[in-house]
Amino acid sequence: MSSLISSSVGEEQNMLLLLEVAGLQVQIAGRSVLEDLDFRLDRGQFCALIGENGAGKTTLLRAILGLQPVRQGSIRIQGKPASELRGQIGYVPQKIAFDPNLPLRTRDLVELGLKGNRFGFRGFFGNTRSAVAAALAAVDGEGFADQRIGRLSGGQQQRAVIAHALVRRPPLLLLDEPLANLDFRSTNTLVQMLGRLVREEKITVLVTAHDMNPLLPFLDRLIYLAHGRAAVGDVDTVVQDGVLSHLYGYPVTVLRHQGRILVLPEDPRQGMETACPAHREAEHGEPGP
């Protein structure tokens, strides 16, 4: 796989602090969505952002990207305000739909990440042909590079838009619900690919999801959001009855079976124990600002 990170970056720099969020507060329409959120991610870490609809997952990604105003707190990348380093962030938003008849090949989409509007940002870095080839290789996309983007399978389209985000060689990759609506095989392929990017290229990946289970074999960090607050740490530290009960503000039971995790919050407003929506496929996305 072709390297996506400049060879001038030494091994001694690979695990330096990359992203730091401190005291972050965000309000939307007068409602507090995120409250005093703190976390740090080093270069080359795989982190999942887990929470039910409305917990603030997409809002956090938008805040990191500078697309969502914050009430208080700071977001820094490599020690500088994130607003100054947008070019250091690769981003894949939710629910990108392509017309099957759109005359755009996969490699054309990837190239747009260099020359065109990169989901709102513009830029050009390095040799176009080699950069596109490296990004396609990173997602194992060479086999469908010349196919129309709208005629690819859901899993292939997701890999194509990730290549689009990677082509600028970002050290930080944000993905909003990349596993939504994918079948079991496509999910596993995508998760393994992301794990390889983290392990081999030292890219830091922050991915939102409702179900953490497909990501578990690769996770270094977990950010669990509920009611605007967060529990942050490794999976074994965060996904515990006591930690999540404190986060939710009511009793939560965590069940583990054959390497999978089920979170059961006993919501007093419902008067019953139900499987947490954070671990099942939701029907609707988080409301926008």
C-alpha positions in Angstrom: 0.0 0.0 0.0 1.4 3.4 -1.0 2.2 5.7 1.9 -0.2 8.5 2.6 1.9 10.3 5.2 5.0 12.2 4.3 8.2 10.2 4.8 9.7 13.2 6.6 7.5 12.4 9.6 9.7 10.3 11.8 8.6 7.4 14.0 9.3 9.5 17.1 6.5 11.8 16.0 3.9 9.2 15.2 2.3 9.1 18.7 2.5 12.8 19.5 -0.7 14.5 20.6 -2.8 15.2 17.5 -6.2 16.3 18.6 -7.1 18.0 21.9 -10.7 19.0 22.8 -10.9 20.9 26.1 -14.0 22.2 28.0 -16.1 22.1 24.8 -19.7 23.4 25.1 -22.1 23.6 22.2 -25.7 24.8 22.2 -28.1 24.5 19.3 -31.4 26.4 19.4 -30.9 27.1 23.1 -30.4 23.4 23.9 -27.2 22.2 25.4 -25.8 19.4 23.1 -22.3 19.1 24.4 -21.2 20.0 28.0 -17.6 20.4 29.1 -16.3 17.7 26.8 -12.6 16.8 27.2 -10.5 14.3 25.3 -7.2 13.8 23.5 -6.2 11.6 20.6 -2.6 10.8 19.6 -1.4 10.2 16.1 -2.2 6.7 15.0 -5.2 6.0 17.3 -8.5 4.5 16.3 -11.4 6.1 18.3 -15.1 5.4 18.1 -17.7 8.1 19.0 -20.7 6.2 20.3 -24.1 7.6 21.3 -27.8 7.5 20.5 -29.5 10.0 18.2 -29.2 13.5 19.4 -26.3 12.7 21.7 -24.1 15.2 19.8 -21.9 12.9 17.6 -22.3 14.8 14.3 -22.3 18.1 16.2 -18.8 17.2 17.6 -17.5 16.4 14.2 -18.9 19.6 12.8 -17.3 21.6 15.7 -13.9 20.0 14.9 -14.3 21.0 11.3 -15.2 24.6 12.2 -18.7 24.2 10.8 -20.5 24.4 14.1 -20.1 27.4 16.5 -19.0 26.5 20.0 -20.1 28.4 23.1 -17.0 27.6 25.1 -13.9 25.6 25.0 -11.1 24.9 22.5 -10.3 22.4 19.7 -6.6 22.1 18.8 -4.8 20.1 16.2 -1.1 19.6 16.7 -1.1 22.3 19.2 -2.8 24.9 17.0 -6.5 26.0 16.8 -8.3 23.6 14.5 -9.6 26.5 12.5 -6.1 27.1 11.2 -5.5 23.5 10.2 -8.6 22.4 8.3 -6.4 21.0 5.6 -5.1 18.5 8.1 -8.6 16.9 8.5 -10.1 14.4 6.1 -13.9 14.2 6.4 -16.6 11.8 5.2 -20.1 13.0 6.0 -23.3 10.9 6.3 -25.5 9.7 3.6 -23.8 10.7 0.3 -26.1 9.7 -2.6 -24.8 9.4 -6.2 -27.0 9.3 -9.3 -26.3 6.1 -11.2 -26.0 8.1 -14.4 -23.6 10.6 -13.0 -20.6 10.6 -15.5 -18.0 10.6 -12.7 -15.6 7.8 -12.2 -14.2 6.8 -8.8 -10.8 8.2 -9.7 -12.4 11.5 -10.7 -14.1 11.7 -7.4 -10.9 11.1 -5.6 -9.1 13.7 -7.7 -11.8 16.3 -6.7 -10.4 16.0 -3.2 -7.3 17.8 -4.6 -8.6 20.1 -7.2 -12.2 20.7 -6.5 -14.6 21.3 -3.6 -13.6 18.8 -0.9 -17.1 18.8 0.8 -16.6 22.6 1.2 -12.8 22.9 1.4 -10.4 23.6 -1.5 -6.8 22.6 -2.0 -4.1 21.0 -4.1 -1.2 19.0 -2.8 1.6 17.2 -4.7 1.4 15.3 -7.9 -2.2 14.6 -8.8 -1.7 11.2 -10.4 0.4 9.7 -7.7 -1.7 11.2 -4.9 -4.9 9.7 -6.4 -3.2 6.3 -7.0 -2.0 6.3 -3.3 -5.5 7.1 -2.0 -7.1 4.4 -4.2 -4.6 1.8 -3.0 -5.2 2.7 0.6 -8.9 1.7 0.3 -8.2 -1.2 -2.1 -10.1 0.7 -4.8 -8.0 0.1 -7.8 -10.4 -2.5 -9.1 -13.3 0.0 -9.4 -11.2 3.1 -10.1 -12.7 3.5 -13.6 -16.2 2.6 -12.8 -19.0 5.3 -12.4 -19.3 6.2 -8.8 -23.1 5.9 -8.8 -23.0 2.3 -10.0 -20.8 1.0 -7.3 -22.1 -1.1 -4.3 -22.7 0.7 -1.0 -19.4 -0.6 0.4 -17.5 0.4 -2.7 -19.0 3.9 -2.6 -18.0 4.3 1.0 -14.4 3.3 0.3 -14.4 5.8 -2.7 -15.5 8.7 -0.5 -12.9 7.7 2.1 -10.2 7.8 -0.7 -11.5 11.2 -1.6 -10.9 12.3 2.0 -7.5 10.7 2.2 -6.0 12.1 -1.0 -4.8 15.2 0.8 -2.8 13.0 3.2 -4.5 14.2 6.4 -3.2 12.9 9.8 -6.8 13.1 11.1 -9.8 11.3 9.4 -13.4 12.0 10.6 -16.1 9.6 9.5 -19.8 10.1 10.3 -21.7 6.8 10.4 -19.7 5.1 7.7 -21.1 1.7 8.6 -24.8 2.7 8.2 -26.8 0.6 5.8 -23.8 -1.7 4.9 -24.2 -5.5 4.9 -22.1 -7.7 7.2 -19.3 -8.3 4.6 -19.0 -4.7 3.6 -18.9 -3.6 7.2 -16.1 -6.0 8.0 -14.1 -5.0 4.9 -14.4 -1.3 5.8 -13.5 -1.7 9.4 -10.5 -3.8 8.6 -9.4 -1.2 6.0 -9.7 1.6 8.6 -7.7 -0.5 11.1 -5.0 -0.9 8.6 -4.8 2.8 7.9 -4.4 3.5 11.6 -1.8 0.7 12.1 0.3 1.2 9.0 -0.1 4.8 8.1 -0.4 6.2 11.6 -3.6 8.1 10.6 -5.8 9.0 13.5 -9.4 7.9 12.9 -12.5 9.2 14.7 -15.6 7.4 13.6 -19.2 7.8 14.8 -21.4 4.7 15.1 -24.5 3.4 16.8 -23.0 -0.1 17.2 -19.5 -0.3 18.6 -19.3 -4.1 18.1 -17.8 -4.2 14.5 -15.2 -1.7 15.6 -14.1 -3.5 18.9 -11.1 -5.4 17.5 -9.4 -2.2 16.4 -10.4 0.4 19.0 -7.8 2.2 21.0 -10.2 4.8 22.5 -13.9 5.2 23.0 -15.9 8.4 23.5 -19.4 7.5 24.8 -21.9 10.4 24.6 -25.1 10.7 26.5 -27.1 13.7 27.6 -24.4 16.1 26.4 -21.7 14.4 28.6 -19.0 11.9 27.7 -17.1 9.0 29.2 -13.7 8.7 27.5 -11.1 6.0 27.7 -10.4 2.5 26.5 -13.3 0.1 25.9 -12.9 -1.9 29.1 -12.7 1.3 31.2 -15.7 3.1 29.7 -18.2 0.3 29.0 -18.9 -0.6 32.6 -22.2 -0.6 34.6 -21.0 2.1 37.0 -19.4 4.4 34.4 -22.4 4.4 32.1 -25.0 4.6 34.9 -23.3 7.8 36.0 -23.2 9.1 32.4 -26.9 8.4 31.8 -28.0 9.4 35.2 -30.0 6.1 35.8 -29.1 2.4 36.0 -27.3 0.8 33.1 -26.4 -2.9 32.7 -23.6 -4.0 30.4 -23.7 -7.5 29.0 -20.8 -9.2 27.3 -21.2 -12.4 25.2 -18.7 -14.0 22.8 -16.8 -10.7 22.2 -19.9 -8.6 21.7 -21.3 -5.9 24.0 -24.9 -4.9 24.7 -25.8 -1.9 26.8 -29.2 -1.9 28.6 -30.2 1.4 30.2 -33.2 1.3 32.5 -34.7 4.7 31.6 -37.1 5.8 34.4 -39.0 7.9 31.8 -39.9 4.7 30.0 -40.3 2.6 33.1 -38.6 -0.4 31.4 -35.2 -1.7 30.4 -34.5 -1.6 26.7 -31.5 -2.2 24.5 -29.7 1.1 24.2 -30.3 2.8 20.8 -26.5 3.4 20.7 -26.2 -0.3 19.8 -28.8 -0.8 17.2 -29.3 0.8 13.8 -31.3 4.0 14.1 -33.8 5.2 11.6 -33.0 8.9 11.6 -29.8 10.9 11.9 -28.9 13.5 14.4 -30.7 16.8 14.0 -28.6 19.5 12.3 -27.9 22.9 13.7 
